Amino acid sequence: MTATIIILVATAALMVWGKIRSDIVALCSLLALVITGVLTPDEALAGFSNPVVIMIAALFVVGGAISQTGLANMISNNILKYAGNNNYKLFILVMLVTVIVGLFVSNTGTVAILMPIVISLAAKSTMSTSRLLMPMAFASSIGGMMTLIGTPPTLIVHSALQDAGYEGLQFFTTLPIGLILLVIGIILLWPLTKILEKRGKKEQGGKSKGVKSPDQLMSEYQLIDNIYRLEIAKGSPILTGNLSELDLTKRYSLIIAEIHTRNYTPLGKNVSVSLPEADRVLTTNDVLYVVGDYANVSRFAEENKLSFLDTQEGQDIDKPSFAGKFKFEEIGMAEVVLLANSRLNNSRVKSSGFRQNYNVNILGIQRNDRYIIQDVKDVRMQSGDMLLVQGTWENIDRLSRLESEVVVIGQPSVEASKITIRHKAPYAAIIVILMILSMVFNWFPPVISVLIAAIALILGGCFRTVRDAYRSINWESVILFAGMMPLAVAMEKTGTSAIVADSIVGGVGSYGPQAVLAGVLFATSFLTMFISNTATAVLFAPIAMQASVSMGVSPYPYLIGVAVAASMCLASPFSTPPNAMVMSAGRYNFMDYVKVGLPLQLIYLVVMIFVLPLLFPF
């Protein structure tokens, strides 16, 4: 027991200190428990196979798909319409939406689903991400408190009541408590999170701005004025052969950058984007993205029954406006620098092999602060030229292997992860809705429902690569939670938790049932700061039941008090999965939870001392 207490205190101290990553502290705690003989290796590592830990990892994949498909942006745009420019309205909307989702989905699932949406909201508003994510995590716990399935402690209390011969909780038994917690949270969290906004803005302001986005490159190379969308009409001459046979580049001195083909499915319109392969045969209603001089493009359109898109009223009718219609999804843009010893020096673009060997287009050249975008195919490349290339992100990334020829500016694979796969958004929405329904109606165990959703999203193309799916997992949060679970096992195994709980509750029994309720609430809340809320609820449920029997009063206020105190531990990042999940994304440290969560947690406890006996009389 002594070793367990020392490890517990050391772990808490290191978390508060904040100089060592929380997941590393958790792993050190795990190792210390094994080395001191408190736990066997199997017991210490059991957390990594725990269904909750697996579910957290899978839910990060679900959240990543929501972000990658642009579903988060779509939802956040709708929320912003109601919030306008009012940050307090946005704050309230985030809290309310989180609670509503949390009514039917576990608090862990709620955070995974909404976290990418809230991050997107913060990026589009003047609010710091740090000021929204922690309240969102707290709101998910509040929402979980309103229903039977929202949080594990409620289910544990429900089971304890049934085991003792009492009627279990109904689905919405704890709804009134959750509503009270929500009102208090909205009122207090707005001023409490002010300290997070200042730090969040400072950290966000320090981000690197060195890599140019595709939109910035479009503007810098003035492609907006030299790229056009042309739709192919029925009976067009260019429908008669493949692109190699048509030789449009040579005939019209232009570049076909992309081909967009519309497909209609039960999930909605699906627009596939492809590069112009030599053997590609065009079809009616294909949209060609063409780069070139307007006179050449216009001649190309007139001779081949093509219609310009994006013409705007009030403009010169002979000059259609592109109006920012270029969408970077599977295909992107990047700059590459031609090296001095490259064999491509003095060769023409059309004979360089970029197109044939790497399937990328050279859309423009920057040379001595001058931009060349007309008749690029005939330009002889020189050492030091900056080439604007366009192709799939994978093909652009392949250019980085030509170390003796060119240097790719930036990281195309990283840029690709920032571009949404919009046409997969309806599919992602359906999968997420089915996952939620499965969890609400218990079609499968929660962890299986989430794993099915994660696999379906990966196989359905909501990520460009499986590697992107793995990247979406916040491994620090996963390891933190898995690494802290053995400490809870050690405290239960050595009797440390039972001794602490019995002494706290037993010391106030002589002051009446309300004093015992206060003792149960504060003892549960205190322990949950150091071990998981699930473990705390398992420990305190029988203690609270025994206390109610000894005093001859109803067990409901005590048991529900355990569920509330265990679920609403806000002063620690590892007491509940939602708190741990937002720690990295919100750039929080341990003391942030103490500064914001502890005052609210204490107020909740004091309010519950008086509210619980009113709702569930002794």
Steps between C-alpha positions, in 0.01 A plus 500: 500500500785738579649459153161568341454821699852620412442429130160672514646812662799507261274459197271781614800725575653443156165570335469827691862591420425470131861480377465138387235388252198351674510176299865446599409558865221243469738242349757565774226446759410171331862382501547601864201288604652196326855557628381535861295181469164667558368374166591216269595588141164367381312722745709805412452459125132407515405863437622479141242230425222672691193558279484867603857560383435322170182702459683829562754419227226398255300813579799715407486332158129583477574859594782512245263386226251768599776755458656352184172486309413860581198390705638696795521813287144459373360460851713782640383734224139435598576561866683822413190626319316501832794635701592779258793700634396455862757283679277449804222369275753266338612383844140428606424320172806275543388413853139432395586293193748294702244430771236401244735253331610378844141404581522200269872439449764430763698804611805347333315461171357850526844657530642295213212600274493869593868578556585550130184709462590725794858539376359604163266748671786657693709533183220692328422726796705731719494254791791290614467124466616477861194689618254264331644148532509476880140625539402253227659215698321614817170531310538145368519377860193708586313351206610155608355566845155559349447143376568148613747417221694826484773423752628180670440614863125529432490143371700380801259668742203357309650151534576550872138599570366195318745268674376631836137432406401857414350625177767609257527841341281589203651640180437864600502470882798732530381752237401771757846481657666540163290806417604667826866419433469639146358836612771542763768396250390750235496782755837424660716354222487814287696713752709206626636416153618857438850399618514228233418740217808716560737202510334334202532811284865540593580140403297513182675815397833325506421254224720483199374663184775381266310253281266647240155353456370406153271804506797727576694346211204555266497866595879548490533353150193696384329183383162634604506719187626223273302193595154423366230239544352365179207258484482255211172506307343207322649447155831672577785403261728419795276205591625304199843390626731479799708796615818370339333488160341843542835663598316804638807649669688533172199614295380771740806583718318426824514252788210285617567499873209291625191316382192501725239234430158506665355175630167462677456247781235435770722703734489803273713651227852368486758698303811301412817694424775362278804609305489484117659161429614441141245222444214688667181530293288801593122477552208740469465743794860449612644826632854583384724725710712669235806724549605734220459831324135602472516535121624143463250365752217687328598356161517154657148544643347632177643228277401214731152591631617582854325748729673727752389471861515774766419802280382776732249772424641849472836376369634513148304220337812394308692434824340237724586512869651190657367621838710265710336179382819292516455231766809332646408149607682199358695733269716782631782741423852557627825672407822317410845653448720381212849419631827612337614146415163388366498329161184700426689829469447663158237243403155611391207437732322288239800264475588493871306182574310646796173414332597160364703373796330659801157597363527863617447821306733801508256792507747783549861597562639763735835635380673803651175630651328463162211263444471307172154354441450538123628231261675328790549181299755673274704662780853368562547435870799648684678428825322673787164513324202457729254269326132501593391138463151356515393140544376256760657554840655156478668579167624837624642324804684259267698796361674531836689179412678683215756636743758573228248671272254709700407600853131498595402802709290404801352161578240393242385208714428737788326748270286215371377426852368856526286475186151363549351219294166674466318247284535243781318720755153342442647152543682604819181654639304179441768287670515731803119504532489119481772483766297726729181297443688178573621642831156636595309180420776258605523324164861421589722572801622863481861408421388275213270769361786749497747253347253414222455871429875564496567213259207602277631856480850381408380250240250753366775741400455766768879502539747515212715232657481270801800694632280811518251306712776406744619861506153611610538309828625708791735240642592716799139486622469126433822413683419740785169328569637146457803580714297643788259207526753273678526757780128456566548123504789535746299719737216249502731197526696634798190632680625859487180634344272316743687628805493858376131482406387333825685751716360801317139377500515354851627826649185698419229239573402653834395830336202355314414375150578828325847510654560143384384604152755782510768253606409260218503781244834651605673164554385372161601824334842498667583143399385557144770763466758221518329191362241446227139593567399143420732357767384759753134422435564127539671567833256750648169351384503219763632739766220749430243218500622373837494852645135546398402163648679576829319832532164361387454743211445470125812401307406705193651837601822328607536277194405773256739728691778251427413508130496882493825543693681235296375636168556867577865487604629799305824583680708219349581413138499125557192450717267469201569411134360832365743700714792292373387512137505881474823551696735492203273669245423782744868541601403461865724408789399350834465837672254625237255236617559601861449872431183455294358167611558504876287809579214364289538153650477635856194710415333196345564297816357767730190539282446122489505478881174697501348402164526120523283469816236718331486287185557166677386535864669308778 
